[in-house]
Amino acid sequence: MPFFLYILLLFPHLNATAENTLCRMMGDPKYAMLSKDGDINIGAIFPVHTKETLPSFEFRKKPQLLSCSSVSVRDFRLAQIMIFAIEEINRNESLLPNVSIGYRIYDSCSSRLSSMSAIMTVMNSQEFAAGERCNRQSPIHAIIGETESSATVILSRTTGPFKIPVISHSSACECLSNRKDYPSFFRTIASDYYQGSALAVLVKNLGWTWVGAVNSDNDYGNSGMDIFLKTAKKEGICVEYSVKFYRTEPEKLQKAIKTMKQGTAKVIVAYVSFIEMGLLIDQLSIQNITGLQMIGVFGWITSTNLITPETFHVMGGSLGLALKKINIEGFLDFVNKSFWETTFPCSHRDGNYSQTKLNCNQYQDLLVLRNYHEDLSEHRYSSNVYKAVYAVAYALHSLLKCTGQEVCEKAQTIQPQQVVNSLKKVNFTVKFGDRVWFDSTGGVVGQYEVVNWQQDSDGSFQFKPVGYYDASLPPDQRFFINTENIIWPGQQLKKPRSVCSESCPPGTRKAVQKGRPVCCYDCITCADGEISNETDSNNCQQCPGEYWSNTENTECVLKAVEFLSFTEVMGIVLVFFSLFGVGITLLVAILFYSKKDTPIVKANNSELSFLLLFSLTLCFLCSLTFIGRPTEWSCMLRHTAFGITFVLCISCVLGKTIVVLMAFKATLPGSNVMKWFGPAQQRLSVFAFTLIQVLICVLWLTISPPFPYKNMKHYKEKIILECSLGSTIGFWAVLGYIGLLALLCFILAFLARTLPDNFNEAKFITFSMFIFCAVWITFIPAYVSSPGKFTVAVEIFAILASSFGLLFCIFAPKCYIILFKPEQNTKQHLMGKTQSKSY
């Protein structure tokens, strides 16, 4: 406890001591590459050089300053546009009147070490006079930079505790949108959220579903690629591989090149920073890897340094998102004349001679750019730096309470946090028409051009605009691309294909290959009864009940309706035999009628014989009702007609059988049985037996009659149009009653077959009933098991077979005697009173 009290009492003393501490520069000062003092100063850090050489660390002498080489023309132009914007504002009488803006521009050499050194320097004064004390006040009011997201993260985290606003012109990492971690960060370029989404939309709209991905292993590349991969997954795009490398990792670069060579994807999304892309293109050129469609980001897609005759044969046809090209009035004249005459350190000898001498020695390589202007037409970042400078100016204009052309309160002390708060409210329009304002994350809305690497007929290269993506528009209007203006890799006019599996044509569905992305699939033909009428269908659709798939499985067509028709071969054959049976029956009837007075016709009640022939005619004819398209009336007619005519037929046969038995009993002495079964009783028995069947049929038709039915169970590909029984009990009652009468007739005829008579009709009835019963017993399993129209054919066959059996077995022997053995057609012969052979 005493220890804490001691610390508490000591703290005010330490604080007072710190306030009186003299500022002392440790090490050699790092001078600004370009600088000018003003009432208000803006700092900037750009990677004007891309390579850094470290001094030798022998620990025997003081280390030399870091040396930088390899000028980045693009970033040097950014420094120039910043100075141009500041000079323009200083001449503007309506914006910050009587307030001059100064600048301090440092070179980070694309190195984290130099970048950190530049950050610490820009936050402090370059020199301290003897006895000068630290006032805890930053000499600058805002910092513009850096170019790369990783360097900007370092810059923002370093300046964050001091609340110095940082405005980046090209750091697009989505990570910087976190206001909790970067509360004083702003940018005049859209977040990678827009670019990553736009890349996925671009790939999707060009029909590519199988791509490779390569990115810089830094904040910019990792964040952007993560957004692209997530959006691509939502859009149905599959990524074969995703590799990354950093500029100081040649092994990973070679691994990425090897992966690209071995991959099957022909489209490569390169979310790569400018420096890494240069290394990647060099390796692609060295290994002569061609035929790849590169999709780029604004970090490199419009870089004139990357497009050369040596690289175009591997990179020609590249597509990518670029910042809008804006021509800033007056900038070209400034670069050509004013900058080199008045601004560049070696142009004059005023001020600090040692600083001027050092800059002249260190930046001597920049002088070669004095007459180089080829890149100015494609410089797309300039407008972002221009907007950033003006955003700071408008924020300061508001803080200094400048109105019109009146004097600003420049004596007012401005704290960095005030500038941050003022930047959040800026809303203005620059001279080339763009409106500048910052959203809640400190960023702006994404607007890009889609550019294509092309070569003109004169051999020059250009970045030709072929479309756009504008996130400020409605979703259905954000993206546009004109594929007719695109030159594809290899100077081809045909768009390259990049798919893991070819599209599945209509009639098939996609089946994902196990263990592979969803874009890798097999095309499976739709099952019968299923269709797919579009390309790359995920599922086949089941056809409705009365429809079936065509042979290509692309559309549902009405199922073929099948029924036993009069025009098909089977129907014609059955009609022929039916009519043939009718014809034979009529011939027999005519023959019997012409011989009606002969003993063989008169025997066993000729009336029953004619009635039997009539019923057989109806039996033959009723089979015709089973042929043809089933209707409501034909379904009711066919079964009832069949049941009634057959009962009539069997009743006649049963009557004839009883007559045979009664006739034999009547020949016995004292028998008077015939009077109980005379013609009247025979007619009555036939009527009674038939009436029962009629009643059964009436009940059947009343309760649940047969009706037309589309049977789709036996065959999936066609409809069997048949007559449903309605009441199964009614059908089997009709059939059972016929069977009962036939069995009774068979038993009686069998008992009478051995009666003494030269022409015992009972044996022929027995045989006919045997055939009848055999046919209908066989009919039952055949009827149940036969599918479709064959069920009807089996029933017709049973009708015809049993009818022919009755016709031939009962009437053929009599016709034979009438036609060929007339001498046996006598009463004596039939009664057995003459020696003759029995039939």
ABEGO torsion letter per residue (X at the ends): XAAAAAAAAAAAAAAAAAAABBBBBBEBBBBBABBBBBABBBBBBBBABABBBBBBBAGABBBBBBBBBGBBAAAAAAAAAAAAAAAAAAABAABGBGBBBBBBBBBAGGBAAAAAAAAAAAABBABBBBGBBBAGBBABABBBOBABAAAAAAAAAAAAAAGBBBBBAABABAAAABAAABAABBBABBBAAAAAAAAAAAAAAAGBABBBBBBBBBAAAAAAAAAAAAAAAAAGBBBABBBBBBAABAAAAAAAAAAAAABABABBBBBBBAAAAAAAAAAAAAAGBBGBBBBBBAAAAABAAABBAAAAAAABGBBBBBBBBBBBBGAAAAAAAAAAAAABAAABABEBAAAAAAAAAAAAAAAAAAABAAAAAABAAAAAAAAAAAAAAAAAAAAAGBBEABBBBAABBBBAAAAAAAAAABBBBBAAGBBBBBBAAGBBBBBBBBBBBBBBAAGBBBBBBAEBBBAABBAAAABBBBAAABBBBGGBABBBBBBABBBBBBGBBBBBBBGBBAABBBBBBBBBGBBBABBGBABBBBBBAABBBBAAGABBBBBBBBBBBAABAAAAAAAAAAAAAAAAAAAAAAAAAAAAABAAAABGGAAAAAAAAAAAAAAAAAAAAABEBBBAAAAAAAAAAAAAAAAAAAAAAAAAAAAAAAAAAAABBGBAAAAABBAAAAAAAAAAAAAAAAAAAAAAAAABBBBBBBBAAABAABBBBBBBAGBAAAAAAAAAAAAAAAAAAAAAAAAAAABBBABBAAAAAAAAAAAAAAAAAAAAAAAAABBEAAAAAAAAAAAAAAAAAAAAAAAAAAAAAAAABAAABBAAAAAGABBBBBX
